[in-house]
Amino acid sequence: MREDKREGMDLETVRELGRQLRVDAVRAADAAGSGHPTSSMSAADLMAVLLARHLHYDFNAPSNPCNDQLIFSKGHASPLLYAMFVAADALSDEELLGFRRLGGKLEGHPTPRLPWVKVATGSLGQGLPYGVGMALAAKRLDRVPTRVWVLCGDSEMAEGAMWEAAEHASHEGLDNLTAVIDVNRLGQRGPTRHGWDTGAYARRLAAFGWHTVEIDGHDVDAIDAAYREAARTAGRPTAVIARTKKGSGVAAVEDREGHHGKPLPDAEEAVAELGGRGHIRVEPRHPRCERCARPLDHAPVERPASTWATRSPPATPSGRR
Amino acid sequence: MGDQIATRDAFGQALSALGTAHGDVVALDGEVSDSTRSEFFAKEHPDRFFECYIAEQQMVAAAVGMQARGWVPFASTFAAFLTRAYDFVRMAAVGRANVNLVGSHAGVAIGPDGPSQMGLEDLAAFRAVHGSTVLYPCDANQTAWLVEAMADAAADSRGVRYLRTTRGATPVIYGPDERFPIGGSRVLRSSAADRVTIVAAGVTVHEALAAADRLAADGIAARVIDLYSVKPVDAAALREAAERTGCLITVEDHWPEGGLGDAVAEAFAGGGPVPRLVRLAVRNMPASATPEEQLRVAGIDADAIAAAARDLAA
């Protein structure tokens, strides 16, 4: 498969990676005794395809401005994010199992204490708005071919700020922004407003000026095709609206109410049902442009350190200084 | 000195100059740049200005997204409307974000537009943010200094910084070469005979100075402190004033909860001696009136300050 070689891992292995991400999310939450494994499992295939074939990222240089940016707007799916970091060899399995522990690296919701996380999420409805700011900066300020990928929950589409972001993104023509909406139908308490009606999200986003793709979020071929479609869509942002099952892959919790925000009832059995622990390691695709040596933090490109070492003449309205 | 210049004008000009000096400074505004005066920046640096329209949450979020890529954002709108983005500000602190926010049209001093446009809880809101800096200048030169101090701080540290500006023109009382470090304050009137200390910031500094002049005419010496850095607060200057004068009056164009008065009270919550404290603040819901009438009705003008001082010094 020539195209697969160009685009990274073959899709059969990606499917296995999706299972591995579920397993590690289940294990992390089980070790912590809390967390959101079922919200992680619904998006595992979506993120496996992204990490293995579409995310351009150098985990050894997280401040490279040409890296793609991945934001978990549904920050409670942190076990999935951390499982991705393990798959990328950025975190160890021991660190994964220290999830939510005092002094551990892995907080309940993602924060920039981890170098691969640039904005804190966990308050729903914020990741997409942040992603708009990052995509805007990449396009208009840095002028680099970075893509910003935002994993959104379906429940958080009820937040008004998501629609402020949707407006802003299309108005600015942010074709470097992709929202991946994990429509797993279930919120914290029960069904979401629109359930599995992916068309309800697609119609609204299209009306806001977005390109939309509706897919089965567990079909890796469809996911792969949708991300490729997003990358070649010019002039507007793309939303990949994916119908998924919360808790997918484990019958005891799959698409069932009452399993939000808690470890699986029998993690050992769940891991066995998912095929056991995986050991796939992913090297994501390289940043599209490596000309930039400028790190993202603390030393922006157009600001030589010397201009800040000495105070420049302050400005006053009357120009007296 | 002696000119009348609105601090929002000084902000706009200082930001524009900052943008000229530093290519990584960017500005965002919620479709009120002609009011906040960030339009001065927009005219000089159109490539680094971002119109966010009336979407304050998205404006603050975009600023957070931009700082995540190393830029130094200043996002401005009316102080009142920044409260709409408060959850984004809270999460900016959780994310150790490096953002500068500017709220104009603070307090009852805006006058006739009425309470829907008045920022009266902004000091409390921003003071409550972990690791935040809250600045409230009273004159143009002080504003220019503080805008630059915010950018300097952004180069050295991370955090949410808030600057509160005033709609109306206020007298320029500081010279162009004076310095206003974050965490500092200015003693504007003092003598060995001081019997009371008036602590003010922003628009009330000018009322405090007028009150001190009237009190002096009555033979009551009053110390006046310009507490432009509301957080971090200059506790040392406040404690010294308390030791010398025994009593403090705080006066602020803000609700009584969480603002300047509380910032001063906290300086005495360390277990040491506590001075007599009187707080003047906006206590009733304002309506439309001129700025001068608003200050009088709220009881935060020179007359109210002088009356409170006479009671305390009696």
Interface residues (C-beta under 8 A of the other chain):
Chain A: P65 Q69 T111 P112 R113 K118 V119 A120 T121 G122 S123 Q126 P129 Y130 G131 V132 G133 M134 A135 L136 A137 A138 R140 L141 D142 G160 A161 E164 A165 E167 H168 R294 P295 L296 D297 H298 A299 P300 V301 E302 R303 T307 W308 R311 S312 P314 A315 T316 P317 S318 R320 R321
Chain B: D3 I5 D9 A10 Q13 A14 S16 A17 L18 A21 H22 G23 D24 V26 D47 R48 F50 C52 Y53 A55 Q57 Q58 A61 A62 A63 V64 G65 M66 A68 R69 G70 W71 V72 D87 F88 R90 M91 A92 V94 G95 R96 A97 A140 N141 A144 W145 E148 D152 A155 P176 D177
